[in-house]
Amino acid sequence: MQKAIDGNSQVHISVQFLIKSMIGLSMLIAAYYNIQMKFASLDRNIGDLEDKVTVLTASVEGMEQEHIKELEETVQEQKSLLQKIGFKK
């Protein structure tokens, strides 16, 4: 029959098992740390990309405004040329 666990019970842990469990725990901690660092790096990269998108959006808007002005000037020039040759009044 098996003995019940009481205050006089002894637990035997081999040194080899203790070393393996310490190495396993160390590996888990290192993996957690690496994952946290990777997430922090990805978060910084996303922030940088958001900033670049904002700058590019502003740049494109400026370019669009310049292009619209150029088109308006071209339309005005074409209207004046058409009026000069008599196609449009």
C-alpha positions in Angstrom: 0.0 0.0 0.0 1.0 3.6 -0.6 1.9 5.8 2.2 0.0 9.1 2.6 1.8 12.4 2.4 2.6 13.8 5.8 5.0 16.2 7.4 7.8 13.6 7.5 7.7 13.0 3.7 10.8 13.7 1.8 11.1 14.9 -1.8 14.1 13.8 -3.8 15.1 15.9 -6.8 18.1 14.8 -8.9 20.7 17.4 -9.7 20.4 16.6 -13.4 16.7 17.3 -13.3 17.3 20.6 -11.4 19.9 21.7 -14.0 17.6 20.8 -16.9 14.7 22.7 -15.4 16.9 25.8 -14.8 18.1 25.7 -18.4 14.5 25.3 -19.6 13.3 28.2 -17.5 16.2 30.3 -18.8 15.2 29.5 -22.4 11.6 30.5 -21.7 12.7 33.8 -20.2 15.1 34.5 -23.2 12.3 33.7 -25.7 9.9 36.0 -23.9 12.5 38.8 -23.8 13.2 38.4 -27.6 9.5 38.5 -28.4 9.1 41.7 -26.4 12.0 43.3 -28.1 10.7 42.2 -31.5 7.2 43.7 -30.7 8.9 47.0 -29.6 10.9 47.1 -32.8 7.8 46.5 -35.0 6.0 49.2 -33.0 8.8 51.7 -33.8 8.8 50.7 -37.4 5.0 51.2 -37.7 5.3 54.6 -36.1 8.1 55.6 -38.6 6.0 54.4 -41.5 3.0 56.3 -40.3 5.1 59.5 -40.1 6.4 58.8 -43.7 2.9 58.3 -45.0 1.8 61.6 -43.4 4.7 63.4 -45.0 4.1 61.8 -48.4 0.4 62.6 -48.2 1.2 66.3 -47.6 3.7 66.2 -50.4 1.2 64.7 -52.9 -1.4 67.2 -51.9 1.0 70.0 -52.7 1.9 68.5 -56.0 -1.8 68.1 -56.8 -2.4 71.8 -56.1 0.5 72.8 -58.4 -0.8 70.5 -61.1 -4.3 71.9 -60.8 -2.9 75.5 -61.1 -0.9 74.4 -64.2 -4.0 72.9 -65.8 -6.1 76.0 -65.1 -3.4 78.1 -66.7 -3.3 75.8 -69.7 -7.0 76.0 -70.1 -6.9 79.8 -69.9 -4.2 79.9 -72.5 -6.2 77.6 -74.8 -9.3 79.7 -74.4 -7.4 82.8 -75.3 -5.9 81.1 -78.3 -9.3 79.9 -79.5 -10.7 83.4 -79.1 -7.8 84.8 -81.1 -8.4 82.5 -84.0 -12.2 83.0 -83.7 -13.5 79.6 -82.7 -14.8 80.7 -79.4 -16.3 83.9 -78.2 
